[in-house]
Amino acid sequence: MNSVVKLFEPGTDNVPIGKYLEVGPRGGKLKNPRQAIIRISGHRLPPVSANTHNKWKHASRQTD
């Protein structure tokens, strides 16, 4: 069974609280992905690596 993972564009506003990992344009794993932590509801996702079309994937609800 394939599960669909929602990918977020850089700069997306009002994302769920939690940890995010940078992934490839279609959700593939990267060798050294950037990480972002959203601790306050309503904050915006940061930019991704320069000159890429990468996106963000919600990794967990934990923020520690």
Backbone bond lengths (Angstrom), bond angles and torsions (degrees), N, CA, C in turn:
res aa  C-N    CA-C-N  psi(-1)  N-CA   C-N-CA  omega(-1)  CA-C   N-CA-C  phi
1 M - - - 1.447 - - 1.535 108.28 -
2 N 1.308 117.01 126.42 1.465 121.46 178.40 1.513 109.85 -91.59
3 S 1.312 115.76 130.99 1.453 119.26 175.96 1.519 108.32 -101.09
4 V 1.305 116.29 139.69 1.455 121.74 -178.98 1.520 108.49 -89.04
5 V 1.333 115.96 126.19 1.455 122.14 179.96 1.519 107.31 -104.39
6 K 1.323 116.01 127.86 1.453 119.89 179.30 1.527 109.27 -79.68
7 L 1.331 115.71 130.94 1.452 122.17 177.00 1.519 108.64 -106.02
8 F 1.330 116.16 144.07 1.452 121.83 -177.86 1.523 109.88 -113.89
9 E 1.313 116.55 135.90 1.460 122.68 175.36 1.525 109.06 -71.35
10 P 1.341 117.68 149.02 1.466 120.23 173.94 1.527 109.80 -58.60
11 G 1.316 116.68 140.08 1.458 121.16 -179.97 1.512 114.74 84.94
12 T 1.334 117.49 2.09 1.457 120.59 178.49 1.523 109.48 -61.67
13 D 1.316 116.02 133.76 1.456 122.99 -177.15 1.528 110.18 -96.92
14 N 1.327 117.15 154.62 1.466 124.03 175.25 1.529 113.26 57.97
15 V 1.325 117.02 48.73 1.463 121.05 177.46 1.527 109.74 -87.46
16 P 1.344 117.90 157.07 1.471 120.28 178.23 1.530 111.58 -61.57
17 I 1.322 115.53 150.16 1.464 122.12 177.40 1.532 108.92 -65.39
18 G 1.336 116.75 141.86 1.458 121.12 176.18 1.503 112.54 146.64
19 K 1.345 115.22 -169.41 1.462 122.16 179.49 1.524 109.32 -94.97
20 Y 1.338 115.27 144.78 1.455 122.24 179.24 1.516 109.16 -128.75
21 L 1.336 116.61 143.38 1.455 122.82 176.49 1.522 108.75 -116.98
22 E 1.329 115.87 142.15 1.457 120.79 174.81 1.527 108.07 -74.98
23 V 1.318 116.80 132.37 1.463 122.85 178.41 1.520 108.73 -128.95
24 G 1.319 116.60 167.91 1.457 121.69 178.37 1.521 111.50 -65.24
25 P 1.327 117.56 174.77 1.458 121.82 -176.46 1.526 114.74 -58.38
26 R 1.344 116.73 -27.45 1.467 119.81 178.71 1.519 111.81 -112.40
27 G 1.333 117.17 16.20 1.456 121.32 175.56 1.509 115.36 96.10
28 G 1.326 118.39 6.64 1.460 121.56 179.91 1.523 112.36 -72.32
29 K 1.325 115.77 154.55 1.464 121.06 -179.59 1.527 110.69 -71.02
30 L 1.335 115.88 147.21 1.455 123.28 176.12 1.525 108.78 -108.37
31 K 1.323 116.79 155.93 1.465 121.12 -178.72 1.531 111.47 -64.99
32 N 1.315 117.98 -49.00 1.472 122.80 178.62 1.525 109.45 -128.25
33 P 1.328 117.81 77.45 1.474 119.51 -175.59 1.526 112.46 -71.55
34 R 1.325 115.53 145.62 1.461 120.62 172.21 1.511 107.62 -76.41
35 Q 1.325 115.95 155.83 1.461 121.51 177.89 1.511 109.09 -123.86
36 A 1.316 115.55 147.76 1.460 121.29 175.96 1.519 107.55 -134.98
37 I 1.316 115.93 144.20 1.467 121.03 177.05 1.521 107.45 -121.22
38 I 1.328 115.44 123.48 1.464 121.75 176.13 1.521 106.24 -103.86
39 R 1.322 116.20 114.15 1.473 120.52 -176.27 1.515 113.17 -104.29
40 I 1.333 116.83 -16.96 1.461 121.04 -178.11 1.517 108.29 -124.30
41 S 1.320 116.04 125.10 1.452 120.80 178.67 1.524 110.13 -57.38
42 G 1.319 116.27 136.37 1.454 120.43 179.20 1.510 113.58 101.43
43 H 1.337 118.15 -7.63 1.460 120.47 178.46 1.524 110.75 -77.91
44 R 1.321 115.19 164.21 1.458 123.33 -173.89 1.528 110.66 -105.59
45 L 1.341 116.90 144.61 1.466 120.95 176.27 1.525 110.19 -71.46
46 P 1.343 117.18 142.57 1.472 120.82 -179.44 1.533 111.39 -74.58
47 P 1.341 116.41 171.39 1.466 119.88 175.01 1.524 110.88 -65.48
48 V 1.331 116.90 162.14 1.466 122.29 175.61 1.523 108.58 -99.38
49 S 1.325 116.96 -177.94 1.460 121.68 179.74 1.524 110.82 -54.12
50 A 1.321 115.83 145.30 1.465 121.74 -176.88 1.531 111.75 -61.76
51 N 1.329 115.25 146.18 1.469 123.85 175.52 1.526 113.83 58.96
52 T 1.314 117.23 34.35 1.469 121.72 175.35 1.523 108.17 -128.38
53 H 1.302 115.49 169.96 1.469 121.07 173.97 1.526 108.52 -115.43
54 N 1.325 115.69 30.39 1.456 121.21 -177.60 1.521 111.41 -65.33
55 K 1.316 114.72 164.26 1.460 121.94 -179.18 1.529 108.55 -132.15
56 W 1.329 116.07 -179.37 1.462 123.04 177.33 1.520 109.30 -111.76
57 K 1.346 116.13 142.92 1.467 122.81 175.60 1.519 108.06 -121.16
58 H 1.330 116.74 132.15 1.459 121.98 177.82 1.524 107.56 -69.90
59 A 1.346 116.47 117.34 1.464 120.82 -174.41 1.526 113.13 -95.06
60 S 1.345 117.94 -38.71 1.462 119.91 -179.28 1.514 110.40 -163.38
61 R 1.313 115.26 165.52 1.450 120.38 177.41 1.527 111.46 -89.89
62 Q 1.329 117.62 -11.18 1.464 120.99 179.45 1.529 109.27 -72.96
63 T 1.308 116.16 141.31 1.467 119.91 -178.92 1.521 112.11 -120.61
64 D 1.342 117.94 12.56 1.464 120.89 178.98 1.507 111.51 -92.24
